[in-house]
Amino acid sequence: MDATLLDRNQLAERWCVSVRTVDRARQDGRLPWIDLARGRGARPCVRFRLDDVERYEAECRIGSGLNKS
């Protein structure tokens, strides 16, 4: 398992989308995330595991038909 973590900005840059789009994917439950603050403080410290991101990307390619051989 790859322990690499991405923050919201890094993921938005990877996908060439806005941070708000990343937030929607997280809030809709489509993308697993980690709260590094663990409930301390007013706002979560949102991070995404690279493994989860890559799995989500693969599922999206398969679902859209882009991964056909």
Buried (B, 14 or more C-beta within 10 A) or exposed (E): EEEEBBBBEBBBEBEEEEEEBBBEBBEEEEBEBBEEEEEEEEEBEBBBBBEBBEEBEEEEEEEEEEEEE
